[in-house]
Amino acid sequence: MKRKTAHQLTKRQSAAALAILPFAAAAALCGIKYLYARFVMPFMPPCLLRTFTGWKCPSCGMTHSVFALTHLDVVSALRENVMIPLAAVFALLWYAERWMHLSGSARHIIPRNKWFWIGVLIFWGAYTVIRNLI
């Protein structure tokens, strides 16, 4: 039998934390979006790869994609950079896994296989090349 440590949360505390998490994340995202747009964006240098070669780097468009998602504009978010909506899907799947774990039916929705994650990296690389060719 496992011994509980002082750092482990009870099931009720974990459920409360998971219930609050989406609201806290949304509030934080809105605050960060405002602060970033107001105080950081005007001073950001342009992408060096895009400036010198005209090619978009793998992270080009991520900020615009996040802004589009905060306005629930999924099509624009996908148009800017597909990796941010993909990361949002993985975050939702992780959240669902945590709830299933709390309910006693712990299942893995997100694959834990290293080849899956290598495939994700290959997809990201292919996406970067293809969007520069189009």
mmCIF file of the C-alpha atoms, coordinates in Angstrom:
data_MODEL
# 
_entry.id   MODEL 
# 
loop_
_atom_site.group_PDB 
_atom_site.id 
_atom_site.type_symbol 
_atom_site.label_atom_id 
_atom_site.label_alt_id 
_atom_site.label_comp_id 
_atom_site.label_asym_id 
_atom_site.label_entity_id 
_atom_site.label_seq_id 
_atom_site.pdbx_PDB_ins_code 
_atom_site.Cartn_x 
_atom_site.Cartn_y 
_atom_site.Cartn_z 
_atom_site.occupancy 
_atom_site.B_iso_or_equiv 
_atom_site.pdbx_formal_charge 
_atom_site.auth_seq_id 
_atom_site.auth_comp_id 
_atom_site.auth_asym_id 
_atom_site.auth_atom_id 
_atom_site.pdbx_PDB_model_num 
ATOM 1   C CA . MET A 1 1   ? 0.000   0.000  0.000   1.00 0.00 ? 1   MET A CA 1 
ATOM 2   C CA . LYS A 1 2   ? 1.296   3.467  -0.886  1.00 0.00 ? 2   LYS A CA 1 
ATOM 3   C CA . ARG A 1 3   ? 2.027   5.877  1.896   1.00 0.00 ? 3   ARG A CA 1 
ATOM 4   C CA . LYS A 1 4   ? 0.700   9.394  1.479   1.00 0.00 ? 4   LYS A CA 1 
ATOM 5   C CA . THR A 1 5   ? 3.154   12.211 1.707   1.00 0.00 ? 5   THR A CA 1 
ATOM 6   C CA . ALA A 1 6   ? 2.422   15.766 2.732   1.00 0.00 ? 6   ALA A CA 1 
ATOM 7   C CA . HIS A 1 7   ? 2.737   16.883 -0.895  1.00 0.00 ? 7   HIS A CA 1 
ATOM 8   C CA . GLN A 1 8   ? 0.013   14.645 -2.306  1.00 0.00 ? 8   GLN A CA 1 
ATOM 9   C CA . LEU A 1 9   ? -3.434  16.131 -2.821  1.00 0.00 ? 9   LEU A CA 1 
ATOM 10  C CA . THR A 1 10  ? -6.582  14.364 -1.741  1.00 0.00 ? 10  THR A CA 1 
ATOM 11  C CA . LYS A 1 11  ? -9.055  13.302 -4.406  1.00 0.00 ? 11  LYS A CA 1 
ATOM 12  C CA . ARG A 1 12  ? -11.370 16.169 -3.468  1.00 0.00 ? 12  ARG A CA 1 
ATOM 13  C CA . GLN A 1 13  ? -8.529  18.716 -3.672  1.00 0.00 ? 13  GLN A CA 1 
ATOM 14  C CA . SER A 1 14  ? -7.454  17.346 -7.048  1.00 0.00 ? 14  SER A CA 1 
ATOM 15  C CA . ALA A 1 15  ? -11.015 17.546 -8.371  1.00 0.00 ? 15  ALA A CA 1 
ATOM 16  C CA . ALA A 1 16  ? -11.347 21.131 -7.142  1.00 0.00 ? 16  ALA A CA 1 
ATOM 17  C CA . ALA A 1 17  ? -8.042  22.072 -8.756  1.00 0.00 ? 17  ALA A CA 1 
ATOM 18  C CA . LEU A 1 18  ? -9.080  20.478 -12.059 1.00 0.00 ? 18  LEU A CA 1 
ATOM 19  C CA . ALA A 1 19  ? -12.450 22.232 -11.932 1.00 0.00 ? 19  ALA A CA 1 
ATOM 20  C CA . ILE A 1 20  ? -10.807 25.620 -11.412 1.00 0.00 ? 20  ILE A CA 1 
ATOM 21  C CA . LEU A 1 21  ? -7.988  25.055 -13.938 1.00 0.00 ? 21  LEU A CA 1 
ATOM 22  C CA . PRO A 1 22  ? -9.888  26.049 -17.153 1.00 0.00 ? 22  PRO A CA 1 
ATOM 23  C CA . PHE A 1 23  ? -11.112 29.292 -15.626 1.00 0.00 ? 23  PHE A CA 1 
ATOM 24  C CA . ALA A 1 24  ? -7.688  30.159 -14.237 1.00 0.00 ? 24  ALA A CA 1 
ATOM 25  C CA . ALA A 1 25  ? -6.064  29.313 -17.574 1.00 0.00 ? 25  ALA A CA 1 
ATOM 26  C CA . ALA A 1 26  ? -8.564  31.465 -19.497 1.00 0.00 ? 26  ALA A CA 1 
ATOM 27  C CA . ALA A 1 27  ? -8.056  34.409 -17.154 1.00 0.00 ? 27  ALA A CA 1 
ATOM 28  C CA . ALA A 1 28  ? -4.282  34.057 -17.342 1.00 0.00 ? 28  ALA A CA 1 
ATOM 29  C CA . LEU A 1 29  ? -4.378  33.789 -21.135 1.00 0.00 ? 29  LEU A CA 1 
ATOM 30  C CA . CYS A 1 30  ? -6.489  36.939 -21.440 1.00 0.00 ? 30  CYS A CA 1 
ATOM 31  C CA . GLY A 1 31  ? -4.181  38.836 -19.102 1.00 0.00 ? 31  GLY A CA 1 
ATOM 32  C CA . ILE A 1 32  ? -1.051  37.619 -20.857 1.00 0.00 ? 32  ILE A CA 1 
ATOM 33  C CA . LYS A 1 33  ? -2.582  38.414 -24.250 1.00 0.00 ? 33  LYS A CA 1 
ATOM 34  C CA . TYR A 1 34  ? -3.295  41.981 -23.177 1.00 0.00 ? 34  TYR A CA 1 
ATOM 35  C CA . LEU A 1 35  ? 0.126   42.526 -21.590 1.00 0.00 ? 35  LEU A CA 1 
ATOM 36  C CA . TYR A 1 36  ? 1.948   40.916 -24.508 1.00 0.00 ? 36  TYR A CA 1 
ATOM 37  C CA . ALA A 1 37  ? 0.074   42.943 -27.123 1.00 0.00 ? 37  ALA A CA 1 
ATOM 38  C CA . ARG A 1 38  ? 0.537   46.162 -25.199 1.00 0.00 ? 38  ARG A CA 1 
ATOM 39  C CA . PHE A 1 39  ? 4.093   45.961 -23.867 1.00 0.00 ? 39  PHE A CA 1 
ATOM 40  C CA . VAL A 1 40  ? 6.011   43.279 -25.753 1.00 0.00 ? 40  VAL A CA 1 
ATOM 41  C CA . MET A 1 41  ? 4.706   43.084 -29.311 1.00 0.00 ? 41  MET A CA 1 
ATOM 42  C CA . PRO A 1 42  ? 5.734   46.632 -30.324 1.00 0.00 ? 42  PRO A CA 1 
ATOM 43  C CA . PHE A 1 43  ? 9.348   45.872 -29.386 1.00 0.00 ? 43  PHE A CA 1 
ATOM 44  C CA . MET A 1 44  ? 9.654   42.387 -30.892 1.00 0.00 ? 44  MET A CA 1 
ATOM 45  C CA . PRO A 1 45  ? 12.193  42.134 -33.683 1.00 0.00 ? 45  PRO A CA 1 
ATOM 46  C CA . PRO A 1 46  ? 11.065  40.417 -36.862 1.00 0.00 ? 46  PRO A CA 1 
ATOM 47  C CA . CYS A 1 47  ? 11.952  36.775 -37.477 1.00 0.00 ? 47  CYS A CA 1 
ATOM 48  C CA . LEU A 1 48  ? 15.544  36.705 -38.719 1.00 0.00 ? 48  LEU A CA 1 
ATOM 49  C CA . LEU A 1 49  ? 15.048  33.647 -40.925 1.00 0.00 ? 49  LEU A CA 1 
ATOM 50  C CA . ARG A 1 50  ? 12.033  35.226 -42.614 1.00 0.00 ? 50  ARG A CA 1 
ATOM 51  C CA . THR A 1 51  ? 13.789  38.588 -42.956 1.00 0.00 ? 51  THR A CA 1 
ATOM 52  C CA . PHE A 1 52  ? 16.872  37.146 -44.678 1.00 0.00 ? 52  PHE A CA 1 
ATOM 53  C CA . THR A 1 53  ? 15.386  34.233 -46.640 1.00 0.00 ? 53  THR A CA 1 
ATOM 54  C CA . GLY A 1 54  ? 11.669  34.953 -46.927 1.00 0.00 ? 54  GLY A CA 1 
ATOM 55  C CA . TRP A 1 55  ? 10.969  31.492 -45.458 1.00 0.00 ? 55  TRP A CA 1 
ATOM 56  C CA . LYS A 1 56  ? 8.806   31.036 -42.387 1.00 0.00 ? 56  LYS A CA 1 
ATOM 57  C CA . CYS A 1 57  ? 10.528  29.330 -39.455 1.00 0.00 ? 57  CYS A CA 1 
ATOM 58  C CA . PRO A 1 58  ? 8.686   26.587 -37.494 1.00 0.00 ? 58  PRO A CA 1 
ATOM 59  C CA . SER A 1 59  ? 7.516   29.125 -34.919 1.00 0.00 ? 59  SER A CA 1 
ATOM 60  C CA . CYS A 1 60  ? 6.415   31.862 -37.325 1.00 0.00 ? 60  CYS A CA 1 
ATOM 61  C CA . GLY A 1 61  ? 2.774   32.689 -36.756 1.00 0.00 ? 61  GLY A CA 1 
ATOM 62  C CA . MET A 1 62  ? 2.499   31.149 -33.285 1.00 0.00 ? 62  MET A CA 1 
ATOM 63  C CA . THR A 1 63  ? 1.674   34.438 -31.577 1.00 0.00 ? 63  THR A CA 1 
ATOM 64  C CA . HIS A 1 64  ? -1.004  35.257 -34.155 1.00 0.00 ? 64  HIS A CA 1 
ATOM 65  C CA . SER A 1 65  ? -2.339  31.714 -33.789 1.00 0.00 ? 65  SER A CA 1 
ATOM 66  C CA . VAL A 1 66  ? -2.672  32.143 -30.011 1.00 0.00 ? 66  VAL A CA 1 
ATOM 67  C CA . PHE A 1 67  ? -4.439  35.489 -30.493 1.00 0.00 ? 67  PHE A CA 1 
ATOM 68  C CA . ALA A 1 68  ? -6.838  33.862 -32.979 1.00 0.00 ? 68  ALA A CA 1 
ATOM 69  C CA . LEU A 1 69  ? -7.590  31.053 -30.522 1.00 0.00 ? 69  LEU A CA 1 
ATOM 70  C CA . THR A 1 70  ? -8.332  33.548 -27.756 1.00 0.00 ? 70  THR A CA 1 
ATOM 71  C CA . HIS A 1 71  ? -11.036 34.913 -30.080 1.00 0.00 ? 71  HIS A CA 1 
ATOM 72  C CA . LEU A 1 72  ? -12.201 31.322 -30.803 1.00 0.00 ? 72  LEU A CA 1 
ATOM 73  C CA . ASP A 1 73  ? -11.261 31.733 -34.468 1.00 0.00 ? 73  ASP A CA 1 
ATOM 74  C CA . VAL A 1 74  ? -9.932  28.235 -35.112 1.00 0.00 ? 74  VAL A CA 1 
ATOM 75  C CA . VAL A 1 75  ? -9.629  28.657 -38.895 1.00 0.00 ? 75  VAL A CA 1 
ATOM 76  C CA . SER A 1 76  ? -7.366  31.707 -38.551 1.00 0.00 ? 76  SER A CA 1 
ATOM 77  C CA . ALA A 1 77  ? -5.377  29.937 -35.847 1.00 0.00 ? 77  ALA A CA 1 
ATOM 78  C CA . LEU A 1 78  ? -4.784  26.984 -38.161 1.00 0.00 ? 78  LEU A CA 1 
ATOM 79  C CA . ARG A 1 79  ? -3.877  29.332 -41.008 1.00 0.00 ? 79  ARG A CA 1 
ATOM 80  C CA . GLU A 1 80  ? -1.228  31.110 -38.893 1.00 0.00 ? 80  GLU A CA 1 
ATOM 81  C CA . ASN A 1 81  ? 0.446   28.027 -37.394 1.00 0.00 ? 81  ASN A CA 1 
ATOM 82  C CA . VAL A 1 82  ? -1.105  24.589 -37.019 1.00 0.00 ? 82  VAL A CA 1 
ATOM 83  C CA . MET A 1 83  ? 1.034   23.666 -34.006 1.00 0.00 ? 83  MET A CA 1 
ATOM 84  C CA . ILE A 1 84  ? -0.798  25.937 -31.534 1.00 0.00 ? 84  ILE A CA 1 
ATOM 85  C CA . PRO A 1 85  ? -4.256  24.410 -32.168 1.00 0.00 ? 85  PRO A CA 1 
ATOM 86  C CA . LEU A 1 86  ? -2.599  20.975 -32.065 1.00 0.00 ? 86  LEU A CA 1 
ATOM 87  C CA . ALA A 1 87  ? -1.037  21.840 -28.695 1.00 0.00 ? 87  ALA A CA 1 
ATOM 88  C CA . ALA A 1 88  ? -4.475  23.013 -27.499 1.00 0.00 ? 88  ALA A CA 1 
ATOM 89  C CA . VAL A 1 89  ? -5.956  19.638 -28.477 1.00 0.00 ? 89  VAL A CA 1 
ATOM 90  C CA . PHE A 1 90  ? -3.201  17.851 -26.541 1.00 0.00 ? 90  PHE A CA 1 
ATOM 91  C CA . ALA A 1 91  ? -3.879  20.084 -23.528 1.00 0.00 ? 91  ALA A CA 1 
ATOM 92  C CA . LEU A 1 92  ? -7.589  19.179 -23.654 1.00 0.00 ? 92  LEU A CA 1 
ATOM 93  C CA . LEU A 1 93  ? -6.742  15.484 -23.938 1.00 0.00 ? 93  LEU A CA 1 
ATOM 94  C CA . TRP A 1 94  ? -4.384  15.766 -20.953 1.00 0.00 ? 94  TRP A CA 1 
ATOM 95  C CA . TYR A 1 95  ? -7.185  17.463 -19.010 1.00 0.00 ? 95  TYR A CA 1 
ATOM 96  C CA . ALA A 1 96  ? -9.575  14.622 -19.890 1.00 0.00 ? 96  ALA A CA 1 
ATOM 97  C CA . GLU A 1 97  ? -6.959  12.087 -18.763 1.00 0.00 ? 97  GLU A CA 1 
ATOM 98  C CA . ARG A 1 98  ? -6.689  13.799 -15.382 1.00 0.00 ? 98  ARG A CA 1 
ATOM 99  C CA . TRP A 1 99  ? -10.470 13.655 -14.918 1.00 0.00 ? 99  TRP A CA 1 
ATOM 100 C CA . MET A 1 100 ? -10.543 9.983  -15.880 1.00 0.00 ? 100 MET A CA 1 
ATOM 101 C CA . HIS A 1 101 ? -7.737  9.308  -13.425 1.00 0.00 ? 101 HIS A CA 1 
ATOM 102 C CA . LEU A 1 102 ? -9.756  10.977 -10.650 1.00 0.00 ? 102 LEU A CA 1 
ATOM 103 C CA . SER A 1 103 ? -12.863 8.968  -11.525 1.00 0.00 ? 103 SER A CA 1 
ATOM 104 C CA . GLY A 1 104 ? -10.919 5.732  -11.137 1.00 0.00 ? 104 GLY A CA 1 
ATOM 105 C CA . SER A 1 105 ? -10.776 4.756  -14.802 1.00 0.00 ? 105 SER A CA 1 
ATOM 106 C CA . ALA A 1 106 ? -7.239  5.846  -15.519 1.00 0.00 ? 106 ALA A CA 1 
ATOM 107 C CA . ARG A 1 107 ? -6.607  5.528  -19.244 1.00 0.00 ? 107 ARG A CA 1 
ATOM 108 C CA . HIS A 1 108 ? -4.058  7.085  -21.501 1.00 0.00 ? 108 HIS A CA 1 
ATOM 109 C CA . ILE A 1 109 ? -5.647  9.075  -24.306 1.00 0.00 ? 109 ILE A CA 1 
ATOM 110 C CA . ILE A 1 110 ? -2.394  10.691 -25.380 1.00 0.00 ? 110 ILE A CA 1 
ATOM 111 C CA . PRO A 1 111 ? 0.078   8.075  -26.606 1.00 0.00 ? 111 PRO A CA 1 
ATOM 112 C CA . ARG A 1 112 ? 3.174   7.607  -24.450 1.00 0.00 ? 112 ARG A CA 1 
ATOM 113 C CA . ASN A 1 113 ? 5.116   5.896  -27.224 1.00 0.00 ? 113 ASN A CA 1 
ATOM 114 C CA . LYS A 1 114 ? 8.297   7.710  -28.249 1.00 0.00 ? 114 LYS A CA 1 
ATOM 115 C CA . TRP A 1 115 ? 7.578   6.953  -31.913 1.00 0.00 ? 115 TRP A CA 1 
ATOM 116 C CA . PHE A 1 116 ? 4.345   8.908  -31.699 1.00 0.00 ? 116 PHE A CA 1 
ATOM 117 C CA . TRP A 1 117 ? 6.233   11.965 -30.478 1.00 0.00 ? 117 TRP A CA 1 
ATOM 118 C CA . ILE A 1 118 ? 8.935   11.474 -33.095 1.00 0.00 ? 118 ILE A CA 1 
ATOM 119 C CA . GLY A 1 119 ? 6.079   11.417 -35.637 1.00 0.00 ? 119 GLY A CA 1 
ATOM 120 C CA . VAL A 1 120 ? 4.750   14.687 -34.231 1.00 0.00 ? 120 VAL A CA 1 
ATOM 121 C CA . LEU A 1 121 ? 8.204   16.260 -34.679 1.00 0.00 ? 121 LEU A CA 1 
ATOM 122 C CA . ILE A 1 122 ? 8.424   14.907 -38.232 1.00 0.00 ? 122 ILE A CA 1 
ATOM 123 C CA . PHE A 1 123 ? 4.946   16.311 -38.935 1.00 0.00 ? 123 PHE A CA 1 
ATOM 124 C CA . TRP A 1 124 ? 6.062   19.710 -37.614 1.00 0.00 ? 124 TRP A CA 1 
ATOM 125 C CA . GLY A 1 125 ? 9.136   19.647 -39.833 1.00 0.00 ? 125 GLY A CA 1 
ATOM 126 C CA . ALA A 1 126 ? 7.115   18.579 -42.888 1.00 0.00 ? 126 ALA A CA 1 
ATOM 127 C CA . TYR A 1 127 ? 4.518   21.239 -42.120 1.00 0.00 ? 127 TYR A CA 1 
ATOM 128 C CA . THR A 1 128 ? 7.271   23.868 -41.987 1.00 0.00 ? 128 THR A CA 1 
ATOM 129 C CA . VAL A 1 129 ? 8.651   22.816 -45.371 1.00 0.00 ? 129 VAL A CA 1 
ATOM 130 C CA . ILE A 1 130 ? 5.246   22.488 -47.055 1.00 0.00 ? 130 ILE A CA 1 
ATOM 131 C CA . ARG A 1 131 ? 3.932   25.845 -45.874 1.00 0.00 ? 131 ARG A CA 1 
ATOM 132 C CA . ASN A 1 132 ? 7.040   27.517 -47.312 1.00 0.00 ? 132 ASN A CA 1 
ATOM 133 C CA . LEU A 1 133 ? 6.510   25.830 -50.668 1.00 0.00 ? 133 LEU A CA 1 
ATOM 134 C CA . ILE A 1 134 ? 2.858   26.861 -50.965 1.00 0.00 ? 134 ILE A CA 1 
# 
